[in-house]
Amino acid sequence: MNLFSQPVDESSDRTRPLADRMRPRDLDELVGQEHILGPGKALRVQIEHDDIGSILFWGPPGVGKTTLAKIIARRTKAEFVEFSAVMAGIKEIKQVMVEAERARQYGTRTIVFIDEIHRFNRAQQDAFLPHVERGNIRLIGATTENPSFEVNSALLSRSRVYTLNPLTEAEIVKLLERALADEERGLGIFRLTAKPEALARIAAYSSGDARSGYNVLEIAATLATEAAGGASGGVIEAAQVEDALQRRVLRYDKAGEEHYNLISALHKSVRNSDPDAALYWLVRMLESGEDPMFLARRIVRMAVEDISLADPHALEICMAARDALDFMGLPEGGLALAHAAVYLAIAPKSNALYAAYGAVRRDVEETAADPVPLHLRNAPTRLMKELGYGAGYKYAHDFEEKVTDMECLPENLKGRQWYFPTEEGVEKRIRERLAAVRAKKEKMRE
């Protein structure tokens, strides 16, 4: 089998899925990604001038990563080899590299496309590196995962990363309309029409994934044709789309980047006092199958990091929500988490204690060997008392103000302040109380 073969256009084969048949064949057929493929943009210029270096396409499923690679394959004068990281191993990689090196000696360039490159382990990725460095191949990789974490750093440094965005709902609708009208590759031979609300429903449920939209449209088209008694001219209604969808599968990987993107969105919505956004991100994660106890832990973290003593009751609310979730489980426990998330979003905010904790940790690293002042030490034995342990200690309850001027920090940290309460919520009262205490101590020292 010749490894160096241009892809065959099988778009007219009606046994193939609609999404595969409707795959754009050239740049002019592409929809979306204007930020890298618009006139004069870097990637478009590279493709049009057949000047492709090693590149990585990073984006969610169904946004055109493989399509772009196939367009490059059609337009380039180089030999084009396509790998699937799911199927290929070191043996296949080495075979292709040998042939690529031989081809280069005859003045022929080789482009190697690797779909799902993040599935290759480090050793497999390393097998490409010397051939990229020597110029035997130009590598095109496609990944749904952040290449910063999933691609060998040496390989990453020799490649240009292009980020592909999820398609907008309007772009999805445009693709669906094109598929309905296309008689050569699409559904045009069935003379189907679709209600605007039906296409809008498909686009909304596709989460920016064109392949998902095509799959739903294909099923809905079959249902519409059956409803018309097998005759052409059927109408795709919203009800048929609902039947085709059955249940939406949200794009979510609990071990991948999207997991961290969503929890970041939830936390920042709470911090920004936006209860509606907090509810949205919380419910989206729950409906996607996130571990509810993970969410409970993060909500508790929000209480102590972003609300803290501005509303001490916030932590109690979050711990109660955690206990309610543990007691009831899902779906009922999700409402307890929602209760806590909304409470945090509308509560007064303060990160004063969070900042103080970090500052103290930094000072502790520098002063961890400093001795505890003698007057603060415990003196359970006579020897310790003779050595001065506890000498000079002032018991606050023996004083009328319940405050003394005693220093409670090591000598080289004397007078240091880390916690600065804000004017928010309860912390305003704490700020006033601390000011009064400090004034009393200063008066005693005088």
C-alpha positions in Angstrom: 0.0 0.0 0.0 1.4 3.4 -0.9 1.5 5.6 2.2 1.9 8.7 0.0 -1.5 9.1 -1.5 -3.8 12.1 -1.9 -7.2 11.7 -0.2 -10.0 10.4 -2.4 -13.1 12.6 -2.7 -15.9 10.3 -1.5 -18.4 13.0 -0.8 -20.8 11.7 -3.4 -21.1 8.3 -1.7 -24.5 8.5 -0.1 -23.7 5.6 2.2 -21.4 8.0 4.1 -22.8 10.2 6.9 -24.1 13.6 5.9 -21.4 15.3 8.0 -18.7 13.6 6.0 -20.3 14.3 2.6 -20.8 18.0 3.4 -17.2 18.5 4.5 -15.9 21.7 2.8 -13.5 20.9 -0.1 -11.9 24.3 -0.3 -11.4 27.5 1.7 -14.3 29.2 0.1 -16.7 26.6 1.4 -15.6 26.9 5.0 -17.9 28.7 7.4 -16.4 30.3 10.5 -12.8 30.7 11.8 -12.5 34.2 10.2 -9.9 35.1 12.7 -7.4 32.8 11.0 -8.9 32.2 7.6 -10.3 35.6 6.6 -8.6 37.4 3.6 -5.0 38.2 4.5 -5.0 36.2 7.7 -1.9 34.1 8.4 -3.2 30.6 7.9 -5.1 31.5 4.7 -2.0 33.0 3.2 0.1 30.0 4.1 -2.4 27.6 2.5 -2.8 29.7 -0.6 0.9 30.0 -1.1 1.5 26.3 -0.3 3.9 27.4 2.4 2.8 25.2 5.3 5.2 24.8 8.3 4.5 22.5 11.2 1.2 23.6 12.8 -1.3 22.4 15.4 -5.0 22.9 15.2 -6.6 23.2 18.7 -10.3 23.4 19.1 -13.5 21.5 20.2 -15.0 18.8 18.1 -16.7 19.6 14.8 -15.1 23.0 14.1 -13.0 22.1 11.1 -9.6 20.8 12.2 -9.6 17.7 10.0 -11.3 19.6 7.2 -8.5 22.2 7.1 -6.0 19.4 6.9 -7.8 17.8 4.0 -8.0 21.2 2.2 -4.3 21.5 2.6 -3.9 18.0 1.2 -5.8 18.9 -1.9 -3.9 22.2 -2.5 -0.4 21.3 -1.5 2.3 20.0 -3.9 3.7 17.9 -1.1 3.0 14.3 -0.4 0.3 14.0 2.3 0.1 11.2 4.9 -2.7 11.0 7.4 -2.4 9.3 10.8 -4.9 8.6 13.5 -3.4 8.6 16.9 -5.9 6.0 17.9 -4.7 3.5 15.3 -1.0 4.2 14.7 2.0 2.9 16.6 5.7 3.4 16.7 6.2 0.9 13.9 3.9 2.7 11.5 5.5 6.1 12.4 9.0 4.8 11.7 8.0 3.4 8.3 6.5 6.7 7.2 9.6 8.6 8.5 11.9 6.4 6.4 9.9 7.0 3.2 9.6 10.7 4.0 13.4 11.0 4.3 13.8 9.1 1.0 11.3 11.4 -0.7 13.1 14.5 0.5 16.3 13.3 -1.2 14.3 13.5 -4.5 13.1 17.0 -3.7 9.6 16.0 -2.5 8.1 17.5 0.6 6.0 15.4 3.0 3.2 16.7 5.2 2.1 14.3 8.0 -1.4 14.9 9.5 -2.1 13.4 12.9 -5.7 13.5 14.1 -6.1 13.5 17.9 -2.4 14.0 18.5 -3.0 14.3 22.2 -3.6 10.5 22.2 0.0 9.9 21.2 2.2 9.3 24.3 5.5 11.1 24.8 7.6 8.4 23.1 5.4 8.4 20.0 5.5 12.2 19.8 9.3 12.1 20.3 9.6 9.8 17.2 8.5 12.7 15.0 10.8 15.3 16.5 14.1 14.6 14.7 12.4 14.4 11.4 10.6 17.8 12.0 14.0 19.3 13.0 15.7 17.9 9.9 13.0 19.1 7.7 12.0 15.6 6.4 8.4 16.3 7.3 6.1 19.1 8.1 3.7 18.1 10.9 0.0 19.1 11.1 -1.7 18.0 14.4 -5.3 18.2 15.5 -6.3 18.2 19.1 -9.3 18.9 21.3 -7.0 19.3 24.4 -4.8 22.2 25.4 -1.5 21.5 23.5 0.4 23.2 26.4 -0.4 20.1 28.5 -0.7 17.4 25.9 2.0 18.0 23.3 5.7 17.5 23.8 7.2 20.9 24.6 10.0 20.4 22.0 7.4 19.6 19.3 5.2 22.4 20.4 8.1 25.0 20.2 8.6 24.0 16.5 5.0 24.4 15.6 2.6 27.2 15.2 -0.7 26.8 17.2 -4.0 27.9 15.6 -7.0 28.0 17.9 -10.3 27.1 16.2 -13.5 28.5 17.9 -16.8 26.8 18.3 -19.1 27.7 15.5 -21.9 30.2 16.3 -25.5 29.2 16.0 -25.9 31.4 12.9 -23.0 29.6 11.3 -24.5 26.2 12.2 -27.8 27.3 10.6 -26.0 28.4 7.5 -24.4 25.0 7.2 -27.7 23.2 7.7 -29.4 25.3 5.0 -26.6 24.5 2.7 -27.0 20.7 3.3 -30.8 20.9 2.7 -30.2 22.6 -0.7 -27.2 20.6 -1.9 -28.3 18.0 -4.4 -24.9 16.5 -5.0 -23.7 15.8 -1.5 -26.5 16.9 0.8 -30.3 16.4 1.1 -31.4 18.5 -1.8 -32.7 15.5 -3.8 -35.4 15.1 -1.1 -36.8 18.6 -1.7 -37.1 19.1 2.1 -37.8 22.4 3.8 -37.3 23.2 7.4 -39.0 25.6 9.8 -36.6 28.3 11.0 -37.3 27.4 14.6 -36.3 23.8 13.8 -33.0 24.8 12.5 -32.4 27.2 15.3 -33.2 24.3 17.8 -30.6 22.1 16.1 -28.0 24.9 16.1 -28.6 25.6 19.8 -28.2 22.0 20.7 -25.0 21.5 18.7 -22.8 23.4 21.1 -20.8 24.8 18.2 -20.2 21.4 16.7 -21.1 21.2 13.0 -20.8 17.4 12.9 -23.4 17.2 15.7 -25.7 19.5 13.8 -25.5 17.5 10.6 -26.2 14.3 12.5 -29.4 15.7 14.0 -30.5 17.1 10.7 -30.0 13.8 8.9 -32.2 12.0 11.5 -34.8 14.8 11.4 -34.8 14.6 7.6 -35.6 10.9 7.7 -38.4 11.5 10.1 -39.8 14.3 7.9 -39.7 12.1 4.8 -41.5 9.3 6.7 -44.1 11.8 7.9 -44.7 12.8 4.2 -45.3 9.1 3.3 -41.9 8.7 1.7 -42.6 11.5 -0.9 -40.3 14.4 -1.5 -41.2 17.9 -0.2 -41.4 17.0 3.5 -41.1 19.7 6.2 -38.8 19.4 9.2 -40.7 20.6 12.2 -39.4 21.4 15.7 -41.2 18.3 17.1 -39.2 16.1 14.7 -36.0 17.8 15.8 -36.9 17.0 19.4 -37.4 13.3 18.5 -34.0 13.3 16.7 -32.2 14.9 19.7 -33.7 12.7 22.4 -31.2 14.0 24.9 -28.5 16.5 24.3 -25.0 15.4 25.2 -23.1 18.4 26.5 -19.5 18.7 25.5 -17.6 18.1 28.7 -14.5 16.2 29.8 -14.2 15.9 33.5 -10.4 15.3 33.2 -9.7 17.9 30.5 -9.5 21.6 30.1 -13.2 22.2 29.8 -13.6 21.0 33.4 -11.3 23.7 34.6 -12.8 26.3 32.3 -16.3 25.7 33.7 -15.3 25.7 37.4 -13.4 28.9 36.7 -16.5 30.5 35.2 -18.5 29.5 38.2 -16.0 30.9 40.7 -15.6 34.1 38.8 -19.3 34.6 38.5 -19.7 34.2 42.2 -16.8 36.6 42.8 -18.4 39.2 40.5 -21.8 39.0 42.4 -23.7 37.5 39.4 -26.2 35.0 40.8 -27.7 34.2 37.4 -24.3 33.3 35.8 -23.4 31.4 38.9 -26.6 29.3 38.6 -26.0 28.7 34.9 -22.4 27.4 35.3 -23.4 25.3 38.3 -26.3 23.6 36.6 -24.3 23.1 33.4 -21.6 21.2 35.3 -24.2 19.1 37.2 -26.1 18.3 34.0 -22.8 17.3 32.3 -22.1 14.7 35.0 -19.6 16.6 37.2 -19.0 15.0 40.7 -21.4 17.1 42.9 -19.0 16.7 45.9 -16.3 18.4 43.8 -18.7 21.4 43.3 -19.5 21.4 47.0 -15.8 21.6 47.9 -15.2 24.4 45.5 -18.2 26.3 46.8 -16.8 26.1 50.3 -13.5 27.4 48.9 -15.4 30.4 47.5 -16.9 31.1 50.9 -13.5 31.4 52.6 -11.6 33.0 49.7 -14.1 35.6 48.4 -16.6 36.3 51.2 -14.7 35.3 54.4 -15.4 37.5 57.4 -17.5 40.0 55.4 -20.3 37.5 56.0 -19.2 34.7 58.4 -22.6 33.0 57.9 -21.6 32.2 54.3 -19.3 29.3 55.4 -22.1 27.9 57.5 -24.5 28.0 54.5 -22.0 26.2 52.3 -21.2 23.5 54.9 -25.0 22.9 55.3 -25.3 22.6 51.5 -22.5 20.0 51.5 -24.3 18.0 54.3 -27.6 18.3 52.5 -26.1 17.0 49.3 -24.5 14.1 51.2 -27.9 13.4 52.8 -30.1 13.6 49.7 -27.8 13.0 46.8 -28.9 14.1 43.3 -31.0 15.6 41.9 -32.4 17.1 45.2 -28.9 17.9 46.5 -28.3 20.1 43.4 -30.8 22.6 44.8 -28.8 22.9 48.0 -25.7 23.7 46.0 -27.7 26.3 44.0 -28.8 27.8 47.4 -25.2 28.2 48.5 -23.9 29.5 45.1 -26.6 32.2 44.9 -26.0 33.2 48.6 -22.3 33.6 47.9 -23.0 35.6 44.7 -25.1 38.2 46.6 -23.0 38.2 49.8 -20.6 41.1 50.5 -17.1 40.3 49.3 -13.7 40.3 50.9 -10.5 38.6 50.1 -8.7 40.3 53.0 -8.2 37.1 55.0 -7.2 35.2 51.8 -4.5 37.9 51.1 -3.4 37.9 54.7 -3.0 34.1 54.7 -0.8 34.2 51.7 1.3 37.0 53.1 1.8 35.2 56.4 2.9 32.0 54.5 5.6 34.0 52.7 6.9 35.4 56.0 6.7 32.0 57.7 9.0 30.6 55.0 11.6 33.2 56.0 11.1 33.1 59.8 10.2 29.5 60.5 13.3 29.0 62.7 12.6 32.1 64.9 12.1 31.1 68.5 8.8 31.6 70.3 9.2 34.6 72.7 9.8 33.4 76.3 6.7 35.1 77.7 4.5 33.1 75.3 6.0 29.7 76.1 4.3 27.1 78.2 6.0 26.3 81.5 4.7 23.0 82.9 7.9 22.1 84.8 10.0 23.9 87.4 13.1 23.9 85.1 11.2 25.7 82.4 10.0 28.3 84.9 13.6 28.7 86.1 14.7 29.2 82.4 12.2 32.1 82.1 9.4 30.3 80.2 6.2 32.2 80.6 7.9 35.1 82.5 6.2 38.4 81.7 3.0 36.8 80.3 0.0 39.0 80.8 -3.4 37.3 81.2 -5.9 39.4 79.3 -8.8 38.6 81.5 -7.0 40.1 84.4 -7.2 43.5 82.8 -10.3 45.7 82.7 -10.2 46.3 79.0 -9.4 42.5 78.3 -6.5 43.8 76.3 -2.8 44.1 77.1 0.2 45.7 75.4 2.0 42.4 75.2 3.8 41.6 71.9 2.8 38.2 70.5 5.2 37.9 67.5 8.9 37.0 67.2 11.2 40.0 67.8 12.0 40.5 64.1 8.3 40.6 63.2 7.3 42.9 65.9 4.4 45.2 64.9 3.8 43.4 61.6 0.2 43.5 60.3 -1.1 41.2 57.6 -4.9 41.3 58.0 -6.6 44.5 56.7 -10.4 44.2 57.0 -12.4 45.9 54.4 -15.5 48.1 54.7 -17.7 45.3 53.4 -20.4 43.6 55.6 -19.3 42.3 59.0 -15.7 43.2 58.2 -16.6 46.9 58.7 -17.4 46.1 62.3 -14.2 44.0 62.6 -12.2 46.9 61.2 -13.7 49.3 63.8 -13.0 46.8 66.6 -9.4 46.3 65.6 -8.8 50.0 65.4 -10.2 50.4 68.9 -8.0 47.5 70.2 -4.9 48.9 68.6 -5.6 52.3 70.1 -5.9 50.8 73.6 -2.6 48.9 73.2 -0.9 52.1 72.1 -2.2 54.0 75.1 -0.9 51.3 77.4 2.5 51.5 75.8 2.6 55.2 76.3 
